[in-house]
Amino acid sequence: MTRDIGLVFSARFFMSSTRALVGIVLPIYFASLGYGGLALGALYSLSAIVSALLSTLIGWGSDRFGRKPFLIATPLLTTMACLSFLYFREALPLFAFAALGSLGRGAGAGAGMIGPYQPAEQAYLTAKVGARDRNALFGRMAFASSLGALLGGGPAIALAALLASGKAPTEYRLEFLFGAIFTLVCALLAIPLREARPAAISPSPRSGQRRERVKLSPASWNILLKLWVTNGVNGLAVGFFGPLLTYWFNRRFGAGPLEIGVLYSIINLASLSSNLASSRVAARFGLVRTIVVSRFAQAALIVPMVLAPSFWLAGSVYLVRMMVQRLGLPLRQSFVMGVIPDDERGRVGSLSNLPSQASSALSPSLAGYIFEHLSMDAPFGIGAFLQGVNAFLFMIFFRSIKPPEESPRGTDTPI
């Protein structure tokens, strides 16, 4: 743990607080304004498209200009988006600001999706540690994310409810204000970060002139193409149930923001152990194998959750699923960063998520239509099947690719 890593961890804590808070409040707030599942699906689709565009620009820009500027600027977009909800109630500005701030891209119990600056964040951190410490680094990053989600999904919502004294409009305004404050702190924490001159524009040893690497290496392209397939299927799967989960809890069981916030807080608290255990599990069973098993388990656990007859029983199954998800998520991110050269990580980090973001932009609208007109449970079944397919594809594509710490020439020095 260094000063800079600690600052990034702290920034992730506050960003995840906002993601968790807004992930709970946003769908219920829109429902209170009279919007249904189809409108929510359209909002999440728009947010996914804008997030994909921003992520691509940030990934390429971070390799070219450095990662720090994007760790400062991107959270400020979310701050502006949260503040806009204090002043607007019309669909057009709400949809526009929500998309610009990537609101709705993270669930209250997940907080893994922290917005389009994630490629810059991952690339910045990976360059700070050796290969054998990378899995632990990403596990602890997920731990910080879980702690932040614990704050945003529980105490922040409870405090807003207490201060509002039962007045729903005031409660919503306070919640979005808290979200804006959290992301502002996130941006401020990134200001003191130290960063070396990006390798992509370092002086050429022959000519002394600036050079820019635009093309990826053949090995990176090989990995990227496989990631496009697996991430595209996974994005399609998650888009069917992830964005509408809070809305599903509200419609299916009548649960409100405070009740759902308590559930998500319990899940975030229980899942902390998964974050810290991820590197040890990967060291014992192998990185790719652990990722594959966790994804198969996530798909299977959706079924009993949907069939559960009560809110707390469904929430208990969801808790188990999220513990498994927290085990695999940081390892998948660590795997990608580990097998890619340092000066290509920002680009590959953003490009690898493009199919996921594109496919997750399509499925929420379709899921919202199915939710409104056919069945509240069918989108979850479709998502479970697709996530199982994703796990199978990931196993086929990556079982022969070893990260540096598992290869015969594994090293403790940064790649």
C-alpha positions as CSV (number, residue, x, y, z in Angstrom):
1,M,0.0,0.0,0.0
2,T,1.5,3.3,-1.1
3,R,0.3,6.8,-0.9
4,D,-1.0,6.9,-4.4
5,I,-2.7,3.5,-4.2
6,G,-4.4,4.6,-1.0
7,L,-5.7,7.8,-2.7
8,V,-7.2,5.7,-5.5
9,F,-8.7,3.3,-3.1
10,S,-10.3,6.2,-1.1
11,A,-11.6,7.7,-4.4
12,R,-13.1,4.4,-5.3
13,F,-14.8,4.3,-1.9
14,F,-16.6,7.5,-2.5
15,M,-17.5,6.8,-6.1
16,S,-19.0,3.4,-5.1
17,S,-21.0,5.2,-2.4
18,T,-22.7,7.3,-5.1
19,R,-23.1,4.3,-7.4
20,A,-24.8,2.3,-4.6
21,L,-27.0,5.2,-3.4
22,V,-28.2,6.1,-6.9
23,G,-28.6,2.5,-7.9
24,I,-31.2,2.2,-5.2
25,V,-32.9,5.6,-5.4
26,L,-32.9,6.3,-9.2
27,P,-35.4,3.6,-10.3
28,I,-37.8,4.2,-7.4
29,Y,-37.6,7.9,-7.9
30,F,-38.5,7.5,-11.6
31,A,-41.3,5.2,-10.6
32,S,-42.6,7.9,-8.2
33,L,-42.6,10.3,-11.2
34,G,-44.8,7.9,-13.2
35,Y,-42.2,6.2,-15.3
36,G,-42.6,2.4,-15.9
37,G,-40.2,-0.4,-16.7
38,L,-40.0,0.4,-20.4
39,A,-38.9,4.0,-19.6
40,L,-36.3,2.8,-17.1
41,G,-35.0,0.3,-19.7
42,A,-34.6,3.1,-22.2
43,L,-32.8,5.2,-19.6
44,Y,-30.3,2.5,-18.8
45,S,-29.8,1.8,-22.6
46,L,-29.0,5.5,-23.2
47,S,-26.7,5.5,-20.2
48,A,-24.9,2.5,-21.5
49,I,-24.3,4.0,-24.9
50,V,-23.0,7.3,-23.6
51,S,-20.8,5.4,-21.0
52,A,-19.4,3.2,-23.8
53,L,-18.4,6.3,-25.8
54,L,-16.8,8.0,-22.8
55,S,-15.0,4.9,-21.8
56,T,-13.5,4.5,-25.2
57,L,-12.3,8.1,-25.3
58,I,-10.9,7.8,-21.7
59,G,-9.1,4.6,-22.4
60,W,-7.3,5.9,-25.5
61,G,-6.8,9.3,-23.9
62,S,-5.3,7.8,-20.7
63,D,-2.6,6.0,-22.7
64,R,-1.9,9.2,-24.6
65,F,-2.1,11.9,-21.9
66,G,-1.9,10.0,-18.7
67,R,-4.5,8.5,-16.4
68,K,-4.7,11.2,-13.7
69,P,-6.7,13.8,-15.6
70,F,-9.5,11.4,-16.2
71,L,-9.6,10.3,-12.5
72,I,-10.3,13.9,-11.7
73,A,-12.6,15.0,-14.5
74,T,-14.9,12.0,-14.9
75,P,-16.3,12.0,-11.3
76,L,-17.1,15.6,-11.8
77,L,-19.5,14.6,-14.5
78,T,-21.4,12.4,-12.1
79,T,-21.4,15.3,-9.6
80,M,-23.1,17.5,-12.1
81,A,-25.6,14.7,-13.0
82,C,-26.6,14.2,-9.4
83,L,-27.0,18.0,-8.9
84,S,-29.3,18.1,-11.9
85,F,-31.8,15.9,-10.2
86,L,-32.3,18.6,-7.6
87,Y,-33.6,21.0,-10.2
88,F,-35.3,19.0,-13.0
89,R,-38.3,16.7,-13.2
90,E,-38.8,16.6,-17.0
91,A,-37.8,13.4,-18.8
92,L,-35.4,15.1,-21.4
93,P,-32.9,16.8,-18.9
94,L,-33.1,13.9,-16.5
95,F,-32.3,11.3,-19.1
96,A,-29.5,13.5,-20.6
97,F,-27.8,14.2,-17.3
98,A,-28.2,10.6,-16.1
99,A,-26.6,9.3,-19.2
100,L,-23.7,11.9,-19.1
101,G,-23.0,10.9,-15.4
102,S,-23.4,7.2,-16.1
103,L,-26.1,7.0,-13.5
104,G,-27.9,3.7,-13.4
105,R,-24.7,1.8,-14.4
106,G,-24.1,0.4,-10.9
107,A,-26.4,-1.6,-8.6
108,G,-26.7,-0.9,-4.9
109,A,-25.3,-4.2,-3.9
110,G,-22.8,-4.4,-6.7
111,A,-21.0,-1.1,-7.0
112,G,-18.6,-2.8,-9.4
113,M,-19.6,-0.5,-12.2
114,I,-18.0,2.8,-11.3
115,G,-18.4,4.6,-14.6
116,P,-16.3,5.2,-17.7
117,Y,-13.1,6.2,-15.9
118,Q,-12.5,2.6,-14.9
119,P,-10.0,1.8,-17.7
120,A,-7.9,4.7,-16.5
121,E,-8.1,3.7,-12.9
122,Q,-7.2,0.0,-13.6
123,A,-4.3,1.0,-15.8
124,Y,-3.0,3.5,-13.2
125,L,-3.1,0.9,-10.4
126,T,-1.6,-2.0,-12.4
127,A,1.5,0.0,-13.2
128,K,2.1,0.5,-9.4
129,V,2.5,-3.1,-8.4
130,G,4.3,-6.3,-9.5
131,A,2.6,-9.2,-11.2
132,R,2.3,-11.4,-8.1
133,D,0.6,-8.6,-6.1
134,R,-1.9,-7.7,-8.9
135,N,-4.7,-10.0,-7.9
136,A,-4.5,-8.9,-4.3
137,L,-4.5,-5.3,-5.4
138,F,-7.7,-5.7,-7.4
139,G,-9.3,-7.7,-4.5
140,R,-8.6,-4.9,-2.1
141,M,-9.9,-2.4,-4.6
142,A,-13.2,-4.4,-4.7
143,F,-13.1,-4.3,-0.9
144,A,-12.9,-0.5,-0.9
145,S,-15.7,-0.5,-3.4
146,S,-17.8,-2.7,-1.1
147,L,-17.2,-0.4,1.8
148,G,-18.3,2.6,-0.2
149,A,-21.4,0.8,-1.3
150,L,-22.1,-0.1,2.3
151,L,-22.1,3.7,3.1
152,G,-24.1,4.8,0.1
153,G,-26.6,1.9,0.2
154,G,-27.4,2.1,3.9
155,P,-26.4,5.0,6.2
156,A,-26.7,7.7,3.5
157,I,-30.2,6.6,2.6
158,A,-31.2,6.2,6.3
159,L,-29.9,9.7,7.1
160,A,-31.8,11.2,4.2
161,A,-35.0,9.5,5.4
162,L,-34.4,10.8,8.9
163,L,-33.7,14.4,7.9
164,A,-36.6,14.4,5.5
165,S,-39.1,13.3,8.2
166,G,-41.2,11.3,5.8
167,K,-41.4,13.9,3.1
168,A,-40.5,11.9,-0.1
169,P,-39.5,14.9,-2.4
170,T,-37.1,16.2,0.3
171,E,-35.7,12.7,0.9
172,Y,-34.9,12.2,-2.8
173,R,-33.3,15.6,-3.0
174,L,-31.0,14.9,0.0
175,E,-30.0,11.5,-1.5
176,F,-29.0,13.0,-4.8
177,L,-27.1,15.8,-2.9
178,F,-25.2,13.2,-0.9
179,G,-24.3,11.5,-4.2
180,A,-23.0,14.7,-5.6
181,I,-20.8,15.3,-2.5
182,F,-19.4,11.8,-2.6
183,T,-18.3,12.1,-6.2
184,L,-16.8,15.6,-5.6
185,V,-14.7,14.2,-2.9
186,C,-13.7,11.4,-5.3
187,A,-12.4,14.0,-7.8
188,L,-10.5,16.0,-5.1
189,L,-8.7,12.9,-3.9
190,A,-7.2,12.3,-7.3
191,I,-5.6,15.7,-7.5
192,P,-2.5,14.8,-5.4
193,L,-1.8,11.6,-7.4
194,R,1.7,11.3,-8.9
195,E,2.1,9.9,-12.4
196,A,5.1,9.4,-14.7
197,R,5.1,10.6,-18.3
198,P,2.9,8.2,-20.3
199,A,4.9,5.6,-22.2
200,A,2.8,6.3,-25.3
201,I,4.3,9.7,-25.7
202,S,7.8,9.3,-24.2
203,P,10.7,10.5,-26.3
204,S,12.0,8.0,-28.9
205,P,15.5,6.8,-28.0
206,R,16.6,7.2,-31.6
207,S,15.2,10.5,-32.7
208,G,14.3,12.1,-29.4
209,Q,11.0,13.0,-30.9
210,R,7.6,12.3,-29.5
211,R,5.9,9.1,-30.7
212,E,2.4,7.8,-30.2
213,R,1.5,4.2,-30.2
214,V,-1.9,4.0,-31.9
215,K,-1.9,0.3,-32.9
216,L,-2.1,-2.5,-30.5
217,S,0.3,-5.4,-30.6
218,P,-0.9,-8.7,-32.3
219,A,-0.9,-10.5,-28.9
220,S,-3.2,-7.8,-27.4
221,W,-5.5,-8.0,-30.4
222,N,-5.8,-11.7,-30.0
223,I,-6.9,-11.3,-26.4
224,L,-9.1,-8.3,-27.2
225,L,-11.1,-10.2,-29.8
226,K,-11.8,-13.0,-27.4
227,L,-12.8,-10.5,-24.7
228,W,-15.2,-8.8,-27.2
229,V,-17.1,-12.1,-27.6
230,T,-17.3,-13.0,-23.9
231,N,-17.9,-9.5,-22.6
232,G,-20.6,-8.9,-25.3
233,V,-22.5,-12.0,-24.1
234,N,-22.1,-11.0,-20.5
235,G,-23.2,-7.5,-21.1
236,L,-26.3,-8.8,-22.8
237,A,-27.0,-11.1,-19.9
238,V,-26.5,-8.5,-17.1
239,G,-28.6,-5.9,-19.1
240,F,-31.6,-8.2,-18.8
241,F,-31.7,-8.1,-15.0
242,G,-29.1,-5.9,-13.4
243,P,-30.5,-2.4,-14.1
244,L,-34.1,-3.5,-13.2
245,L,-33.3,-5.5,-10.1
246,T,-34.1,-2.7,-7.6
247,Y,-37.3,-2.0,-9.6
248,W,-38.1,-5.7,-9.5
249,F,-37.8,-5.8,-5.7
250,N,-40.0,-2.8,-5.5
251,R,-42.7,-4.1,-7.8
252,R,-42.6,-7.8,-6.8
253,F,-42.5,-7.4,-3.0
254,G,-43.4,-3.7,-2.4
255,A,-40.0,-3.0,-0.9
256,G,-39.1,0.7,-0.5
257,P,-35.7,2.5,-0.7
258,L,-34.9,2.0,3.0
259,E,-35.8,-1.7,3.0
260,I,-33.8,-2.4,-0.1
261,G,-31.0,-0.3,1.2
262,V,-30.8,-2.5,4.4
263,L,-30.7,-5.6,2.2
264,Y,-27.9,-4.1,0.0
265,S,-26.0,-3.0,3.1
266,I,-26.1,-6.5,4.5
267,I,-24.9,-7.9,1.2
268,N,-22.1,-5.4,0.9
269,L,-21.0,-6.2,4.5
270,A,-21.1,-10.0,4.0
271,S,-19.3,-9.7,0.7
272,L,-16.2,-8.0,2.1
273,S,-14.6,-11.4,2.8
274,S,-15.0,-12.4,-0.8
275,N,-13.1,-9.4,-2.0
276,L,-10.1,-10.1,0.3
277,A,-10.2,-13.9,-0.4
278,S,-10.2,-13.6,-4.2
279,S,-6.4,-13.5,-4.6
280,R,-5.9,-16.6,-2.3
281,V,-8.6,-18.6,-4.2
282,A,-7.0,-17.7,-7.5
283,A,-3.6,-18.6,-6.3
284,R,-4.9,-22.1,-5.2
285,F,-7.2,-22.9,-8.1
286,G,-5.9,-20.7,-11.0
287,L,-7.1,-17.4,-12.1
288,V,-9.1,-18.4,-15.2
289,R,-10.7,-21.5,-13.4
290,T,-11.9,-19.3,-10.5
291,I,-13.4,-16.8,-12.9
292,V,-15.3,-19.5,-14.9
293,V,-16.7,-21.3,-11.8
294,S,-17.8,-18.0,-10.3
295,R,-19.7,-17.1,-13.5
296,F,-21.4,-20.5,-13.7
297,A,-22.5,-20.1,-10.1
298,Q,-23.8,-16.6,-10.7
299,A,-26.0,-17.8,-13.5
300,A,-27.4,-20.7,-11.5
301,L,-28.3,-18.6,-8.5
302,I,-30.5,-16.3,-10.4
303,V,-33.2,-19.1,-10.7
304,P,-33.9,-19.7,-7.0
305,M,-33.8,-15.9,-6.4
306,V,-36.6,-15.3,-8.9
307,L,-38.6,-18.3,-7.5
308,A,-38.4,-17.2,-3.9
309,P,-41.8,-16.3,-2.4
310,S,-40.7,-13.4,-0.1
311,F,-38.4,-10.4,-0.2
312,W,-36.0,-11.5,2.4
313,L,-35.7,-15.1,1.0
314,A,-35.0,-13.7,-2.5
315,G,-32.5,-11.3,-0.9
316,S,-30.8,-14.1,0.9
317,V,-30.2,-15.9,-2.4
318,Y,-29.1,-12.7,-3.9
319,L,-26.6,-12.3,-1.1
320,V,-25.0,-15.6,-1.9
321,R,-24.9,-14.7,-5.6
322,M,-23.2,-11.4,-4.9
323,M,-20.6,-13.0,-2.7
324,V,-19.7,-15.2,-5.6
325,Q,-19.7,-12.2,-8.0
326,R,-17.4,-10.3,-5.7
327,L,-15.0,-13.2,-5.8
328,G,-14.8,-13.2,-9.6
329,L,-15.1,-9.6,-10.6
330,P,-11.7,-8.2,-9.4
331,L,-10.0,-11.3,-10.8
332,R,-11.4,-10.8,-14.3
333,Q,-10.2,-7.2,-14.2
334,S,-6.8,-8.3,-12.9
335,F,-6.5,-11.0,-15.6
336,V,-7.0,-8.5,-18.4
337,M,-4.6,-6.0,-16.9
338,G,-2.0,-8.8,-16.3
339,V,-1.8,-10.1,-19.8
340,I,-1.6,-6.7,-21.5
341,P,1.5,-4.5,-21.7
342,D,1.5,-1.4,-19.6
343,D,1.4,1.1,-22.5
344,E,-1.7,-0.6,-24.0
345,R,-3.7,-1.2,-20.8
346,G,-5.9,1.9,-21.0
347,R,-6.9,1.2,-24.5
348,V,-7.5,-2.5,-24.0
349,G,-9.4,-1.8,-20.8
350,S,-11.8,0.5,-22.6
351,L,-12.0,-1.4,-25.8
352,S,-12.6,-4.7,-24.1
353,N,-15.7,-3.3,-22.4
354,L,-17.2,-1.9,-25.6
355,P,-19.2,-5.0,-26.6
356,S,-20.4,-5.4,-23.0
357,Q,-21.6,-1.8,-22.9
358,A,-23.1,-2.0,-26.4
359,S,-25.0,-5.2,-25.7
360,S,-26.1,-4.0,-22.2
361,A,-27.5,-0.9,-24.0
362,L,-29.8,-3.2,-26.0
363,S,-31.1,-5.6,-23.4
364,P,-32.6,-3.2,-20.8
365,S,-35.1,-1.8,-23.2
366,L,-36.2,-5.2,-24.2
367,A,-36.2,-6.4,-20.6
368,G,-38.3,-3.4,-19.7
369,Y,-40.9,-4.3,-22.4
370,I,-41.0,-7.9,-21.2
371,F,-41.2,-6.7,-17.6
372,E,-44.2,-4.5,-18.4
373,H,-46.2,-6.6,-20.8
374,L,-45.2,-10.3,-20.4
375,S,-43.5,-11.3,-17.2
376,M,-41.5,-9.8,-14.4
377,D,-39.4,-13.0,-14.1
378,A,-38.7,-13.8,-17.8
379,P,-35.8,-11.3,-18.2
380,F,-34.0,-13.0,-15.3
381,G,-34.3,-16.4,-16.9
382,I,-32.9,-15.1,-20.2
383,G,-30.1,-13.3,-18.3
384,A,-29.2,-16.5,-16.4
385,F,-29.0,-18.6,-19.6
386,L,-26.7,-16.0,-21.3
387,Q,-24.4,-15.7,-18.3
388,G,-24.0,-19.5,-18.4
389,V,-23.0,-19.2,-22.1
390,N,-20.6,-16.5,-21.1
391,A,-18.9,-18.7,-18.5
392,F,-18.5,-21.5,-21.1
393,L,-17.0,-19.2,-23.7
394,F,-14.6,-17.7,-21.2
395,M,-13.3,-21.2,-20.3
396,I,-12.8,-22.1,-24.0
397,F,-11.0,-18.9,-24.9
398,F,-8.7,-18.3,-22.0
399,R,-7.9,-21.6,-20.3
400,S,-4.6,-21.7,-22.1
401,I,-3.6,-18.1,-21.4
402,K,-1.5,-17.7,-18.3
403,P,-1.1,-14.4,-16.5
404,P,2.5,-13.5,-15.5
405,E,2.3,-14.8,-11.9
406,E,1.2,-18.3,-13.1
407,S,3.6,-18.6,-16.0
408,P,7.0,-20.3,-15.6
409,R,8.7,-16.9,-15.9
410,G,6.4,-15.2,-13.5
411,T,7.8,-12.0,-12.1
412,D,7.2,-9.6,-9.2
413,T,8.1,-6.6,-11.2
414,P,5.5,-4.5,-13.1
415,I,5.0,-5.5,-16.7
